Amino acid sequence: IATTAVTIHTPAISANGTVTIGASADGYDVTFYGAAAGALMQWDESADSLLVRGATADAAGSSGTLVLQTAQVSVEDGDILGRIDFNAPLETQGSDAILAGAAIWAEADATFTASVNNTELVFATATTTVAAEKMRLDSGGQLGINTATPASLLDVRGTVQVGVDGTGHDVKFFGDTASRYMLWDQDQDAL
């Protein structure tokens, strides 16, 4: 079957049904151009990847942008604004193997209003189950590891390790007074 390029110069294309371009293991590049020069979204069949490119103009907003958004008209605390799941749905072992192994999502941290859009970024990973939250960056810039409610800029709930056995690092904690600190000196193996 011969194929030909199709060029359509009307303002819109409408399809009421499934649209397929190419076949399994026989794909094609598909490009959607933006209004600004250089801006495009392209499925690159040779790289098996999706490219989102911004405009060629050297200005703010010229980077490629992927937008994940909700269509909710009333966003409340806990609502998900956008989410990325990582999984292997064709894994032949089934069960846990086909669940999302990791996820990242933006979660509303308050009911949105004309002056409120507090949002947190959540990172989830899986261990023989669906991906669950392990780390959260809250709307105030506080990072919580193993806690959904960080109480400081870095809030780690669990054991923290610096270096590995036999290869240490200096660790310094500063006090409120100038030149006052506590130091673990790895060369001296002493506090």
KEZA-187408 format. One record per residue: residue number from 1; x, y, z of N, C-alpha, C in turn. Coordinates in Angstrom, 2 decimals. Layout:
R  resi   n.east  n.north     n.up  ca.east  ca.north    ca.up   c.east  c.north     c.up
R   NUM        X        Y        Z        X         Y        Z        X        Y        Z
...
//
This chain:
R  resi   n.east  n.north     n.up  ca.east  ca.north    ca.up   c.east  c.north     c.up
R     1     0.86    -1.17     0.00     0.00      0.00     0.00     0.90     1.23     0.00
R     2     0.68     2.10    -0.94     1.46      3.33    -1.02     0.91     4.33    -0.03
R     3     1.80     5.13     0.56     1.36      6.17     1.47     1.76     7.52     0.88
R     4     0.96     8.51     1.16     1.27      9.87     0.70     1.15    10.83     1.85
R     5     1.86    11.93     1.76     1.77     12.97     2.79     0.44    13.69     2.63
R     6    -0.13    14.09     3.74    -1.40     14.80     3.72    -1.16    16.19     4.30
R     7    -1.51    17.20     3.57    -1.41     18.57     4.05    -2.81    19.15     4.08
R     8    -3.20    19.63     5.24    -4.53     20.21     5.40    -4.36    21.65     5.85
R     9    -4.97    22.56     5.14    -4.81     23.97     5.43    -6.04    24.60     6.05
R    10    -6.95    23.78     6.53    -8.11     24.33     7.20    -7.77    24.57     8.66
R    11    -8.56    25.36     9.39    -8.21     25.71    10.77    -8.21    24.54    11.74
R    12    -8.94    23.47    11.46    -9.04     22.40    12.45    -9.25    21.06    11.78
R    13    -8.85    20.01    12.51    -9.11     18.63    12.09    -9.93    18.00    13.20
R    14   -10.97    17.30    12.82   -11.81     16.64    13.81   -11.90    15.17    13.47
R    15   -11.73    14.32    14.49   -11.85     12.88    14.29   -12.73    12.32    15.39
R    16   -13.77    11.62    15.02   -14.64     10.97    16.00   -14.35     9.49    16.01
R    17   -13.24     9.12    16.61   -12.84      7.73    16.66   -11.34     7.63    16.87
R    18   -10.85     6.42    16.86    -9.44      6.16    17.08    -8.62     6.62    15.88
R    19    -7.52     7.30    16.16    -6.60      7.72    15.11    -5.29     6.98    15.35
R    20    -4.81     6.26    14.36    -3.56      5.52    14.47    -2.61     6.00    13.39
R    21    -1.37     6.24    13.78    -0.35      6.64    12.82     0.74     5.58    12.87
R    22     0.94     4.88    11.79     1.90      3.80    11.74     1.34     2.53    12.35
R    23     2.22     1.58    12.59     1.85      0.31    13.20     2.95    -0.08    14.16
R    24     2.68    -1.06    15.02     3.69     -1.50    15.99     4.99    -1.83    15.27
R    25     6.08    -1.26    15.74     7.43     -1.44    15.17     7.56    -0.81    13.78
R    26     6.60     0.02    13.38     6.66      0.71    12.09     6.04     2.10    12.28
R    27     6.71     2.93    13.08     6.13      4.22    13.44     6.60     5.35    12.55
R    28     6.10     6.54    12.85     6.43      7.73    12.09     6.63     8.90    13.06
R    29     7.41     9.87    12.62     7.52     11.11    13.38     6.20    11.86    13.25
R    30     5.73    12.43    14.35     4.53     13.26    14.33     4.89    14.56    15.03
R    31     4.67    15.68    14.34     5.06     16.98    14.88     3.86    17.91    14.92
R    32     3.70    18.59    16.05     2.69     19.63    16.23     3.46    20.93    16.47
R    33     3.23    21.93    15.64     3.94     23.20    15.78     3.13    24.19    16.62
R    34     3.85    25.03    17.36     3.22     26.08    18.16     3.13    27.37    17.36
R    35     2.59    28.42    17.98     2.43     29.71    17.31     3.74    30.47    17.20
R    36     4.71    30.19    18.09     6.00     30.90    18.06     7.00    30.07    17.26
R    37     7.93    30.75    16.61     8.94     30.08    15.79     9.75    29.10    16.65
R    38     9.88    27.87    16.17    10.66     26.85    16.85     9.90    26.01    17.85
R    39     8.76    26.50    18.33     7.99     25.79    19.34     7.28    24.59    18.71
R    40     7.45    23.41    19.35     6.81     22.22    18.81     6.74    21.10    19.83
R    41     5.89    20.13    19.55     5.85     18.86    20.26     6.01    17.79    19.20
R    42     6.95    16.88    19.41     7.21     15.87    18.38     7.39    14.49    19.00
R    43     6.68    13.52    18.42     6.97     12.12    18.72     8.05    11.71    17.74
R    44     9.23    11.37    18.24    10.36     10.97    17.42    10.41     9.45    17.38
R    45    10.00     8.87    16.26     9.90      7.41    16.18    11.25     6.72    16.28
R    46    12.31     7.34    15.80    13.61      6.67    15.85    14.17     6.64    17.27
R    47    13.79     7.62    18.10    14.25      7.67    19.49    13.19     7.14    20.45
R    48    12.01     6.81    19.94    10.90      6.38    20.78    10.72     7.33    21.96
R    49    10.64     8.62    21.66    10.51      9.61    22.73     9.67    10.80    22.27
R    50     9.11    11.49    23.27     8.31     12.68    23.02     9.14    13.90    23.38
R    51     9.25    14.83    22.47    10.03     16.05    22.65     9.07    17.23    22.73
R    52     9.25    18.07    23.76     8.49     19.31    23.87     9.52    20.43    23.85
R    53     9.48    21.27    22.82    10.48     22.30    22.62     9.83    23.68    22.65
R    54    10.48    24.62    23.30    10.00     26.00    23.36    10.42    26.77    22.12
R    55    10.05    28.03    22.10    10.34     28.90    20.97    11.83    29.22    20.87
R    56    12.27    29.60    19.67    13.67     29.95    19.45    14.01    31.31    20.00
R    57    13.01    32.13    20.31    13.26     33.46    20.87    13.97    33.32    22.21
R    58    14.96    34.17    22.45    15.70     34.14    23.70    14.99    35.03    24.71
R    59    13.94    34.48    25.31    13.14     35.27    26.26    12.55    34.35    27.31
R    60    12.08    34.92    28.39    11.41     34.15    29.41    10.22    33.44    28.78
R    61    10.01    32.20    29.14     8.90     31.43    28.57     9.23    30.76    27.27
R    62    10.52    30.77    26.88    10.88     30.15    25.61    11.29    28.69    25.77
R    63    11.21    28.15    26.99    11.55     26.75    27.19    10.36    25.86    26.86
R    64    10.62    24.60    26.55     9.53     23.65    26.33     8.80    23.43    27.65
R    65     7.50    23.37    27.62     6.72     23.23    28.85     5.70    22.12    28.69
R    66     5.71    21.21    29.64     4.71     20.15    29.70     3.78    20.52    30.85
R    67     2.50    20.67    30.58     1.55     21.10    31.59     0.63    19.95    31.95
R    68     0.59    19.62    33.24    -0.37     18.65    33.77    -1.36    19.46    34.60
R    69    -2.64    19.33    34.31    -3.61     20.17    35.01    -4.90    19.41    35.28
R    70    -5.60    19.90    36.29    -6.91     19.34    36.63    -8.00    20.19    35.98
R    71    -9.17    19.60    35.78   -10.31     20.35    35.26   -11.30    20.66    36.37
R    72   -10.89    20.41    37.63   -11.78     20.71    38.75   -12.06    22.20    38.82
R    73   -13.30    22.57    39.14   -13.66     23.98    39.25   -13.58    24.46    40.69
R    74   -13.39    23.54    41.63   -13.24     23.90    43.04   -12.18    22.99    43.63
R    75   -10.95    23.52    43.75    -9.83     22.72    44.27    -9.77    22.86    45.78
R    76    -9.72    21.70    46.47    -9.67     21.68    47.92    -8.40    20.98    48.39
R    77    -8.06    21.16    49.67    -6.89     20.54    50.27    -6.87    19.04    49.98
R    78    -5.75    18.54    49.45    -5.61     17.12    49.16    -5.90    16.75    47.71
R    79    -6.51    17.65    46.94    -6.79     17.37    45.54    -5.48    17.32    44.74
R    80    -5.42    16.42    43.76    -4.25     16.26    42.91    -4.40    17.17    41.68
R    81    -3.40    18.03    41.44    -3.44     18.94    40.29    -2.87    18.30    39.04
R    82    -1.89    17.43    39.19    -1.26     16.73    38.08    -0.40    15.62    38.65
R    83    -0.20    14.56    37.86     0.51     13.38    38.39     1.24    12.67    37.26
R    84     2.42    12.15    37.61     3.20     11.30    36.70     3.38     9.96    37.39
R    85     2.96     8.88    36.75     3.17      7.52    37.27     4.19     6.80    36.40
R    86     5.05     6.02    37.03     6.04      5.22    36.33     5.69     3.75    36.57
R    87     5.44     3.01    35.48     5.10      1.60    35.68     5.44     0.76    34.45
R    88     5.25    -0.55    34.59     5.52     -1.51    33.52     4.26    -2.37    33.32
R    89     3.22    -1.81    32.65     1.93     -2.49    32.57     1.93    -3.79    31.78
R    90     2.96    -4.03    30.97     3.01     -5.26    30.18     3.91    -6.32    30.82
R    91     4.42    -6.07    32.02     5.25     -7.04    32.74     4.49    -8.35    32.88
R    92     5.08    -9.45    32.43     4.39    -10.74    32.39     4.13   -11.36    33.76
R    93     4.82   -10.88    34.80     4.61    -11.45    36.14     3.30   -10.97    36.77
R    94     2.73    -9.88    36.24     1.45     -9.38    36.74     1.51    -8.92    38.19
R    95     0.35    -8.79    38.83     0.21     -8.42    40.23     1.01    -7.17    40.57
R    96     1.91    -7.24    41.56     2.71     -6.08    41.96     3.56    -5.54    40.82
R    97     4.02    -6.41    39.92     4.92     -6.00    38.85     4.29    -4.97    37.90
R    98     2.97    -4.93    37.80     2.33     -4.00    36.87     1.81    -2.74    37.56
R    99     1.95    -2.66    38.88     1.54     -1.46    39.61     2.54    -0.34    39.37
R   100     2.13     0.88    39.61     3.07      2.01    39.51     4.19     1.81    40.52
R   101     5.43     1.81    40.03     6.58      1.62    40.91     7.04     2.92    41.54
R   102     6.65     4.04    40.95     6.99      5.36    41.48     6.00     6.37    40.91
R   103     5.89     7.50    41.59     4.97      8.56    41.13     5.42     9.90    41.69
R   104     5.06    10.94    40.99     5.27     12.31    41.44     3.96    13.05    41.19
R   105     3.48    13.77    42.19     2.26     14.53    41.96     2.26    15.85    42.72
R   106     1.47    16.79    42.20     1.27     18.08    42.86    -0.06    18.00    43.59
R   107    -0.04    18.32    44.88    -1.23     18.19    45.73    -1.57    19.53    46.37
R   108    -2.83    19.92    46.26    -3.27     21.16    46.89    -3.11    21.05    48.39
R   109    -2.57    22.11    49.02    -2.34     22.11    50.46    -3.36    22.99    51.19
R   110    -4.32    23.49    50.45    -5.40     24.31    51.02    -6.48    24.43    49.96
R   111    -7.65    24.88    50.35    -8.69     25.16    49.39    -8.27    26.39    48.59
R   112    -8.31    26.27    47.26    -7.89     27.39    46.40    -8.93    28.50    46.43
R   113    -8.42    29.73    46.43    -9.27     30.92    46.35    -8.59    31.88    45.38
R   114    -9.13    33.07    45.26    -8.54     34.08    44.39    -7.14    34.46    44.85
R   115    -6.81    34.22    46.12    -5.49     34.60    46.64    -4.73    33.42    47.27
R   116    -5.20    32.19    47.07    -4.54     31.01    47.66    -4.39    29.92    46.61
R   117    -3.16    29.43    46.44    -2.92     28.26    45.58    -1.80    27.40    46.17
R   118    -1.77    27.28    47.51    -0.74     26.51    48.20    -0.71    25.08    47.67
R   119     0.47    24.65    47.20     0.62     23.34    46.58     1.88    22.67    47.06
R   120     1.84    21.36    47.24     2.98     20.56    47.66     3.35    19.59    46.55
R   121     4.63    19.23    46.47     5.12     18.27    45.50     5.46    16.98    46.25
R   122     4.83    15.87    45.84     4.97     14.60    46.56     5.69    13.58    45.68
R   123     6.64    12.87    46.29     7.41     11.82    45.61     7.09    10.49    46.27
R   124     6.70     9.51    45.46     6.31      8.20    45.99     7.10     7.10    45.31
R   125     7.44     6.06    46.07     8.08      4.87    45.52     7.40     3.64    46.08
R   126     7.65     2.49    45.45     6.97      1.26    45.85     7.94     0.18    46.29
R   127     7.49    -0.63    47.22     8.17     -1.85    47.62     7.08    -2.91    47.77
R   128     6.91    -3.75    46.77     5.89     -4.81    46.71     4.48    -4.31    47.00
R   129     4.16    -3.12    46.54     2.81     -2.57    46.67     2.70    -1.37    45.73
R   130     1.58    -0.68    45.76     1.43      0.54    44.97     2.35     1.61    45.55
R   131     2.84     2.52    44.71     3.75      3.58    45.15     3.10     4.41    46.25
R   132     3.86     4.64    47.32     3.38      5.41    48.46     4.36     6.56    48.74
R   133     3.85     7.62    49.34     4.65      8.81    49.62     5.87     8.49    50.47
R   134     7.04     9.02    50.04     8.28      8.89    50.81     8.89    10.25    51.11
R   135     8.58    11.26    50.26     9.17     12.58    50.43     8.19    13.64    49.93
R   136     8.17    14.79    50.63     7.25     15.87    50.27     7.96    17.21    50.41
R   137     7.81    18.04    49.38     8.26     19.43    49.42     7.01    20.28    49.59
R   138     6.90    20.93    50.76     5.65     21.65    51.02     5.66    23.04    50.38
R   139     4.53    23.73    50.44     4.39     25.02    49.77     5.30    26.09    50.35
R   140     5.82    25.89    51.55     6.73     26.84    52.17     8.19    26.53    51.90
R   141     8.47    25.48    51.10     9.84     25.12    50.77    10.49    24.17    51.77
R   142     9.71    23.59    52.67    10.24     22.63    53.64    10.19    21.23    53.04
R   143    11.29    20.48    53.20    11.40     19.13    52.65    11.25    18.11    53.76
R   144    10.28    17.24    53.62    10.06     16.18    54.60    10.38    14.83    54.01
R   145    11.25    14.07    54.68    11.56     12.70    54.27    10.96    11.78    55.32
R   146    10.07    10.91    54.89     9.35     10.00    55.77     8.37    10.74    56.67
R   147     7.94    11.94    56.25     6.89     12.68    56.93     6.15    13.55    55.92
R   148     4.83    13.61    56.05     4.01     14.43    55.15     3.84    15.85    55.68
R   149     4.33    16.11    56.90     4.19     17.44    57.50     5.53    17.90    58.05
R   150     6.47    18.30    57.18     7.78     18.72    57.66     7.68    19.95    58.58
R   151     8.47    19.91    59.65     8.43     20.98    60.65     9.58    21.96    60.50
R   152    10.49    21.72    59.54    11.64     22.60    59.34    12.07    22.49    57.88
R   153    13.09    23.29    57.49    13.55     23.24    56.10    13.91    21.83    55.66
R   154    14.51    21.05    56.53    14.77     19.63    56.26    14.33    18.85    57.49
R   155    13.33    18.01    57.31    12.77     17.22    58.42    12.85    15.76    58.02
R   156    13.79    15.04    58.62    13.99     13.62    58.31    13.50    12.82    59.51
R   157    12.54    11.93    59.29    12.02     11.08    60.36    12.59     9.68    60.15
R   158    13.72     9.44    60.77    14.40      8.16    60.63    15.91     8.36    60.73
R   159    16.64     7.31    60.53    18.10      7.34    60.64    18.71     8.13    59.49
R   160    19.69     8.96    59.81    20.42      9.74    58.81    21.86     9.28    58.84
R   161    22.45     9.09    57.68    23.83      8.62    57.58    24.61     9.58    56.71
R   162    25.84     9.91    57.14    26.74     10.73    56.35    27.97     9.88    56.06
R   163    28.24     9.60    54.79    29.37      8.75    54.42    29.06     7.27    54.59
R   164    30.09     6.43    54.44    29.97      4.98    54.63    31.09     4.53    55.55
R   165    30.94     3.36    56.13    31.94      2.83    57.05    33.32     2.83    56.39
R   166    34.27     3.49    57.01    35.63      3.56    56.47    35.86     4.76    55.57
R   167    34.80     5.48    55.20    34.93      6.68    54.38    33.99     7.74    54.96
R   168    34.52     8.55    55.87    33.67      9.53    56.56    33.79    10.91    55.98
R   169    33.05    11.83    56.59    33.05     13.24    56.18    32.98    14.10    57.44
R   170    33.54    15.30    57.35    33.36     16.25    58.44    31.91    16.68    58.47
R   171    31.36    16.81    59.69    30.00     17.32    59.86    30.06    18.42    60.90
R   172    29.54    19.61    60.57    29.63     20.76    61.47    28.23    21.30    61.74
R   173    27.94    21.53    63.03    26.68     22.13    63.47    27.03    23.47    64.11
R   174    26.49    24.57    63.59    26.79     25.90    64.12    25.78    26.31    65.18
R   175    26.25    27.04    66.17    25.39     27.59    67.21    24.97    29.01    66.85
R   176    24.31    29.67    67.78    23.82     31.02    67.56    24.91    32.07    67.74
R   177    25.95    31.73    68.49    27.06     32.65    68.74    28.15    32.45    67.69
R   178    28.74    33.55    67.22    29.79     33.48    66.20    30.93    32.57    66.66
R   179    31.44    31.77    65.74    32.58     30.87    65.95    32.28    29.73    66.92
R   180    31.03    29.49    67.25    30.66     28.36    68.11    30.04    27.27    67.26
R   181    30.57    26.06    67.38    30.04     24.94    66.61    30.45    23.62    67.23
R   182    29.79    22.57    66.77    30.16     21.21    67.13    30.62    20.55    65.83
R   183    31.77    19.88    65.87    32.35     19.31    64.66    32.68    17.83    64.87
R   184    32.18    17.00    63.96    32.69     15.64    63.87    33.80    15.70    62.84
R   185    35.03    15.47    63.29    36.21     15.55    62.43    36.55    14.15    61.96
R   186    36.32    13.86    60.70    36.52     12.50    60.20    37.98    12.08    60.20
R   187    38.90    13.04    60.03    40.33     12.70    60.09    40.75    12.23    61.47
R   188    40.16    12.85    62.51    40.51     12.52    63.89    39.60    11.44    64.49
R   189    38.53    11.10    63.77    37.51     10.20    64.32    37.09    10.68    65.70
R   190    36.83    11.99    65.79    36.51     12.56    67.11    35.50    13.67    66.96
R   191    34.75    13.91    68.04    33.78     14.99    68.12    34.40    16.15    68.85
//
